[in-house]
Amino acid sequence: MLKVDNNRITITKGDTLALELELTEADGSAYQYIEGDTLRFAISEAYEGDINYHLIYEDSFAADHMNFVMSANETENLRYKTYNYDIELTRSDGTVDTVISSQLVVTGEVA
């Protein structure tokens, strides 16, 4: 089961996490990809600077793809708990924007 509610993601451990992103600029206009722009999806147990911070997962991909997939094998390695995640846009000129910052909840399944 994959559920996204107000950017909070709930997924069953061992399921595939597939997200499609539609980015817009601050003024509401469509985001225009420039060669070299990238998106970074990261999952952690706490926020950087917290004593419990530990980066669990990180992947970067060209921002023009706007599709992110975390395989069933990868989500199988997550523990049953609530994690923090963010999606960060790094533009080719070096500008960094965190476009989403929320929680990822990994739930169990009936075996």
N, C-alpha and C positions, 0 to 999 in steps of 0.2 A: 504494500500500500504506500502510495506517495500522496501527500497532501501538503499544499502550500496555502497558508492562511496569513495574510498580512506580512509576507516574507518569512514567516516561521515555517520551517520545513519539518514534516513528520514523515519518517520512512521506516519500514519494517526491515530489520537487520537481514542482510542477504538479498535484498531487492535492488534493482538497478535504479539509480538516481539520475533522471534525465531532466534537464532544465533548458528552456528556450528563453533567451533574454531579448527584450526589445528596449533599447536605450534611446533616451531623448536628451536633448540639451536642456539647460536650466530654463530657457525660454519656451520649452515645449516642442521645439522643432526636432525633426528626426536627426539622430546622431549620424554623422558622416564619417565613415572609416577612412583613416589615412594609413598608408603602408607603414607598418611598424607599431601601430596601436595594439596593445594586448590586454586581455582580461586575466585576472588571477582569482582563483577560487581557493579559499583556505579555511580549514576547520581546526579549531583549537579547544583546549579544555578550559581556558580562561583568556583574558585579554593580556596582551603583552605588557610586561611590567608587574603583573600579578605573580606572586610567589608560586602559584600553581600553573603558570603558563606552560603549555607544551603544544607545539604545532603537530597535529595529528595527520593532516593531509594538506597538500598544496599542489596545484596544477595551474599552468598558464597556457593560454592559447590565443591565437590571433583574434582580435576583437571583431573582425568581420564575420566570423562563424556564428557567434551568438548562441551556439548550442553547446551545452556542457553535459557530459555523461560520466558518471562514476559507476563502474561496473559492479555487478552483484558480488564478485570476489572481493572488491575493495570495501564495500559496505559490510560484508561479513566480518571484516577485521575490526569494525567499530564496536565498542562496548555499548550495552544498554544504558543510555544516559542522555542528558541534554548537553550539547556542545554549543560553542559560539562559532559563527562563520561570517565571512565577508566576501564580497566580490568587489574587486578593485580594478579600475580602468587606468592603465598607464598609457598616456598618449605619446606619440613618437617624439614630441618636443620635451618629454620628461615630466609633464604635468600628471599628477596622480589624483584620482578621484575615487573615493569609496562610494560605490553606487548602491550597495546593499550591505547592511550589517544587522544580523539577527541571530536566531537560534535554530539548531538542527537537533531534532529529537529522534533518537533511535529506539524503536520499540521491538518487542519480541513477537514471535509467531508460534502457532501451535505446531509442535513437531510430530 
